[in-house]
Amino acid sequence: MLFNSHPSTLSSDGDRYALRVSHDPGTFVIEAYGELDAHASRRMESLIERGESTSADRVLVDLSGVDFMAIAGMKVLADAEARSCANGQRLVLLRAPDHVHSAIERVGIAARLRFLD
């Protein structure tokens, strides 16, 4: 975890995925782990929208623990980026492992997303 704050939620579906939320005064953090299928992607979308509704300067989605991302997850990121462009570029991402990032690149959205690393 990036910050020394207490996680406010931990959502999971068996052992397939987990979404952990924490925040410090300026950053709302969503850490994603495991397989982001359509169901997990809907949960992630809700958490991103929750982060967008806060006064945080940025919404950080950490994809470094993601093993698989369905197209639904990529659409969630693309839609969140579109909203971010309209509200001050608040969305930033930590890169997924190479095999997942390659899939994001093949879909054609990687160039539009802001990655910290």
Backbone as CSV, one residue per row, in Angstrom:
resi,resn,N_x,N_y,N_z,CA_x,CA_y,CA_z,C_x,C_y,C_z
1,MET,0.835,-1.177,0.000,0.000,0.000,0.000,0.873,1.231,0.000
2,LEU,0.420,2.267,-0.661,1.214,3.469,-0.819,1.205,4.385,0.389
3,PHE,0.132,4.411,1.132,-0.036,5.385,2.200,-0.225,4.691,3.537
4,ASN,0.113,5.360,4.591,-0.066,4.814,5.936,-1.428,5.195,6.489
5,SER,-2.447,4.902,5.772,-3.805,5.158,6.245,-4.535,3.835,6.341
6,HIS,-5.612,3.838,7.052,-6.361,2.593,7.260,-7.301,2.361,6.091
7,PRO,-7.342,1.144,5.561,-8.271,0.866,4.469,-9.706,0.980,4.951
8,SER,-10.556,1.586,4.118,-11.943,1.749,4.524,-12.831,0.646,3.980
9,THR,-12.409,-0.053,2.940,-13.187,-1.185,2.429,-12.263,-2.246,1.866
10,LEU,-12.747,-3.431,1.905,-12.077,-4.544,1.237,-13.184,-5.388,0.639
11,SER,-13.300,-5.353,-0.673,-14.337,-6.101,-1.368,-13.689,-7.268,-2.079
12,SER,-14.306,-8.427,-1.984,-13.740,-9.557,-2.711,-14.829,-10.531,-3.122
13,ASP,-14.498,-11.358,-4.076,-15.382,-12.397,-4.577,-14.595,-13.696,-4.498
14,GLY,-14.670,-14.353,-3.348,-13.859,-15.537,-3.150,-12.391,-15.155,-3.201
15,ASP,-11.621,-15.903,-3.926,-10.197,-15.607,-4.073,-9.874,-14.959,-5.411
16,ARG,-10.889,-14.587,-6.189,-10.637,-14.090,-7.547,-10.185,-12.643,-7.599
17,TYR,-10.699,-11.775,-6.721,-10.289,-10.375,-6.761,-10.479,-9.736,-5.401
18,ALA,-9.795,-8.621,-5.223,-9.992,-7.787,-4.035,-9.784,-6.343,-4.454
19,LEU,-10.585,-5.466,-3.888,-10.464,-4.026,-4.094,-10.350,-3.389,-2.728
20,ARG,-9.287,-2.669,-2.513,-9.028,-2.060,-1.213,-8.976,-0.550,-1.387
21,VAL,-9.648,0.162,-0.521,-9.723,1.618,-0.610,-9.092,2.245,0.617
22,SER,-8.302,3.273,0.383,-7.739,4.070,1.469,-7.574,5.489,0.957
23,HIS,-7.319,6.397,1.865,-7.072,7.764,1.407,-6.280,8.531,2.437
24,ASP,-5.529,9.465,1.916,-4.864,10.444,2.757,-5.540,11.767,2.416
25,PRO,-5.123,12.879,2.970,-5.845,14.127,2.698,-5.974,14.497,1.221
26,GLY,-5.017,14.122,0.374,-5.093,14.554,-1.014,-5.334,13.478,-2.042
27,THR,-5.275,12.207,-1.653,-5.364,11.127,-2.634,-6.317,10.038,-2.163
28,PHE,-7.240,9.671,-3.026,-8.157,8.553,-2.820,-7.551,7.372,-3.576
29,VAL,-7.229,6.293,-2.881,-6.505,5.167,-3.468,-7.400,3.933,-3.567
30,ILE,-7.388,3.321,-4.742,-8.059,2.038,-4.960,-6.981,1.060,-5.394
31,GLU,-6.778,0.019,-4.596,-5.821,-1.031,-4.937,-6.611,-2.230,-5.449
32,ALA,-6.257,-2.698,-6.631,-6.945,-3.837,-7.240,-6.013,-5.039,-7.268
33,TYR,-6.575,-6.204,-6.937,-5.816,-7.445,-6.908,-6.595,-8.549,-7.598
34,GLY,-5.878,-9.427,-8.276,-6.503,-10.621,-8.840,-7.129,-10.391,-10.194
35,GLU,-8.292,-10.992,-10.409,-8.970,-11.002,-11.700,-10.088,-9.969,-11.735
36,LEU,-9.940,-8.981,-12.593,-10.992,-7.971,-12.751,-11.901,-8.385,-13.900
37,ASP,-12.856,-9.246,-13.579,-13.858,-9.659,-14.553,-14.965,-8.605,-14.594
38,ALA,-16.064,-8.895,-15.267,-17.143,-7.911,-15.405,-17.709,-7.504,-14.041
39,HIS,-17.916,-8.464,-13.159,-18.457,-8.165,-11.828,-17.499,-7.280,-11.034
40,ALA,-16.241,-7.662,-10.985,-15.243,-6.878,-10.248,-15.080,-5.487,-10.862
41,SER,-15.201,-5.401,-12.173,-15.071,-4.107,-12.850,-16.195,-3.166,-12.448
42,ARG,-17.398,-3.691,-12.288,-18.513,-2.846,-11.819,-18.234,-2.334,-10.412
43,ARG,-17.683,-3.184,-9.567,-17.313,-2.750,-8.211,-16.230,-1.672,-8.261
44,MET,-15.237,-1.875,-9.137,-14.172,-0.892,-9.269,-14.731,0.439,-9.778
45,GLU,-15.651,0.379,-10.713,-16.264,1.598,-11.233,-16.965,2.373,-10.116
46,SER,-17.687,1.666,-9.262,-18.363,2.320,-8.130,-17.355,2.990,-7.205
47,LEU,-16.233,2.331,-6.966,-15.212,2.904,-6.090,-14.545,4.117,-6.727
48,ILE,-14.293,4.057,-8.042,-13.729,5.226,-8.726,-14.693,6.397,-8.630
49,GLU,-15.976,6.140,-8.860,-16.980,7.207,-8.757,-17.042,7.754,-7.334
50,ARG,-16.898,6.879,-6.359,-16.843,7.335,-4.966,-15.644,8.264,-4.760
51,GLY,-14.498,7.892,-5.292,-13.311,8.738,-5.190,-13.500,10.071,-5.881
52,GLU,-14.154,10.044,-7.040,-14.407,11.284,-7.775,-15.321,12.228,-7.005
53,SER,-16.171,11.671,-6.155,-17.118,12.502,-5.400,-16.487,13.123,-4.152
54,THR,-15.243,12.763,-3.850,-14.563,13.330,-2.683,-13.830,14.609,-3.085
55,SER,-13.249,15.251,-2.099,-12.471,16.462,-2.372,-10.996,16.147,-2.643
56,ALA,-10.646,14.882,-2.773,-9.253,14.491,-3.031,-8.753,15.131,-4.324
57,ASP,-7.489,15.517,-4.322,-6.873,16.103,-5.510,-6.692,15.094,-6.630
58,ARG,-6.523,13.815,-6.258,-6.397,12.796,-7.285,-7.001,11.483,-6.812
59,VAL,-7.402,10.705,-7.803,-7.905,9.351,-7.591,-6.873,8.427,-8.220
60,LEU,-6.241,7.625,-7.385,-5.178,6.738,-7.818,-5.691,5.307,-7.838
61,VAL,-5.603,4.663,-8.991,-5.980,3.259,-9.118,-4.696,2.461,-9.312
62,ASP,-4.400,1.618,-8.340,-3.199,0.795,-8.355,-3.537,-0.549,-8.989
63,LEU,-3.039,-0.769,-10.193,-3.307,-2.003,-10.936,-2.166,-3.002,-10.820
64,SER,-1.178,-2.724,-9.990,0.024,-3.559,-9.938,-0.248,-4.983,-9.453
65,GLY,-1.378,-5.220,-8.793,-1.710,-6.553,-8.311,-2.731,-7.282,-9.161
66,VAL,-3.036,-6.751,-10.345,-4.058,-7.346,-11.212,-3.433,-8.436,-12.083
67,ASP,-4.053,-9.617,-12.074,-3.581,-10.753,-12.880,-4.295,-10.862,-14.222
68,PHE,-5.519,-10.345,-14.274,-6.349,-10.426,-15.477,-7.315,-9.260,-15.455
69,MET,-7.550,-8.659,-16.626,-8.547,-7.595,-16.716,-9.408,-7.840,-17.948
70,ALA,-10.705,-8.008,-17.727,-11.658,-8.164,-18.819,-11.840,-6.831,-19.525
71,ILE,-12.402,-6.881,-20.713,-12.655,-5.661,-21.473,-13.528,-4.698,-20.675
72,ALA,-14.404,-5.234,-19.817,-15.253,-4.374,-18.982,-14.403,-3.492,-18.072
73,GLY,-13.320,-4.034,-17.535,-12.423,-3.247,-16.691,-11.719,-2.155,-17.471
74,MET,-11.342,-2.481,-18.698,-10.690,-1.482,-19.545,-11.653,-0.360,-19.901
75,LYS,-12.917,-0.710,-20.124,-13.933,0.309,-20.405,-14.133,1.207,-19.191
76,VAL,-14.134,0.629,-17.994,-14.250,1.418,-16.767,-13.122,2.445,-16.699
77,LEU,-11.901,2.026,-17.006,-10.763,2.947,-16.974,-10.888,4.033,-18.040
78,ALA,-11.299,3.651,-19.248,-11.461,4.630,-20.326,-12.545,5.646,-19.979
79,ASP,-13.664,5.183,-19.435,-14.744,6.099,-19.048,-14.303,7.022,-17.920
80,ALA,-13.575,6.466,-16.951,-13.084,7.283,-15.833,-12.087,8.331,-16.334
81,GLU,-11.256,7.960,-17.300,-10.304,8.921,-17.872,-11.037,10.046,-18.588
82,ALA,-12.104,9.717,-19.302,-12.891,10.751,-19.983,-13.473,11.735,-18.966
83,ARG,-13.990,11.212,-17.866,-14.505,12.106,-16.816,-13.378,12.926,-16.207
84,SER,-12.220,12.300,-16.044,-11.071,12.974,-15.448,-10.627,14.162,-16.303
85,CYS,-10.670,13.996,-17.601,-10.299,15.101,-18.499,-11.202,16.302,-18.285
86,ALA,-12.446,16.051,-17.919,-13.402,17.133,-17.702,-13.305,17.751,-16.309
87,ASN,-12.602,17.075,-15.369,-12.564,17.614,-14.005,-11.145,17.763,-13.461
88,GLY,-10.215,18.134,-14.308,-8.894,18.489,-13.819,-7.866,17.383,-13.767
89,GLN,-8.029,16.336,-14.567,-7.038,15.258,-14.639,-6.752,14.640,-13.273
90,ARG,-7.775,14.281,-12.541,-7.598,13.712,-11.203,-7.220,12.236,-11.220
91,LEU,-7.550,11.499,-12.275,-7.304,10.059,-12.316,-5.865,9.762,-12.722
92,VAL,-5.194,8.957,-11.919,-3.862,8.445,-12.256,-3.821,6.959,-11.920
93,LEU,-2.979,6.237,-12.638,-2.913,4.790,-12.486,-1.490,4.340,-12.198
94,LEU,-1.380,3.291,-11.408,-0.126,2.565,-11.293,-0.240,1.384,-12.243
95,ARG,0.767,1.162,-13.002,0.791,0.188,-14.086,0.513,-1.237,-13.606
96,ALA,-0.233,-1.951,-14.431,-0.493,-3.372,-14.213,0.739,-4.174,-14.633
97,PRO,0.827,-5.445,-14.238,1.918,-6.295,-14.721,1.940,-6.309,-16.259
98,ASP,3.083,-6.637,-16.815,3.287,-6.541,-18.268,2.216,-7.234,-19.092
99,HIS,1.817,-8.456,-18.713,0.841,-9.183,-19.526,-0.527,-8.490,-19.525
100,VAL,-0.895,-7.841,-18.443,-2.166,-7.104,-18.376,-2.013,-5.767,-19.099
101,HIS,-0.901,-5.095,-18.886,-0.676,-3.806,-19.557,-0.649,-3.990,-21.079
102,SER,-0.072,-5.090,-21.536,-0.048,-5.365,-22.981,-1.460,-5.485,-23.539
103,ALA,-2.349,-6.107,-22.785,-3.745,-6.210,-23.214,-4.393,-4.834,-23.281
104,ILE,-4.097,-3.981,-22.307,-4.622,-2.609,-22.308,-4.105,-1.856,-23.534
105,GLU,-2.847,-2.075,-23.877,-2.277,-1.436,-25.072,-2.932,-1.959,-26.346
106,ARG,-3.174,-3.260,-26.426,-3.788,-3.847,-27.627,-5.191,-3.315,-27.858
107,VAL,-5.905,-3.021,-26.778,-7.252,-2.471,-26.911,-7.195,-1.018,-27.395
108,GLY,-6.069,-0.368,-27.171,-5.883,0.987,-27.698,-6.150,2.114,-26.723
109,ILE,-6.285,1.811,-25.427,-6.575,2.895,-24.481,-5.368,3.321,-23.656
110,ALA,-4.285,2.566,-23.697,-3.131,2.856,-22.841,-2.587,4.267,-23.070
111,ALA,-2.564,4.714,-24.307,-2.020,6.037,-24.614,-2.862,7.163,-24.029
112,ARG,-4.137,6.914,-23.774,-5.026,7.948,-23.200,-4.972,7.988,-21.697
113,LEU,-4.470,6.929,-21.062,-4.463,6.845,-19.607,-3.181,7.442,-19.032
114,ARG,-3.270,8.013,-17.837,-2.096,8.600,-17.170,-1.554,7.586,-16.172
115,PHE,-0.361,7.075,-16.441,0.314,6.128,-15.561,1.434,6.858,-14.817
116,LEU,1.585,6.560,-13.531,2.660,7.158,-12.747,3.996,6.501,-13.015
117,ASP,3.987,5.266,-13.426,5.251,4.566,-13.668,5.315,4.026,-15.075
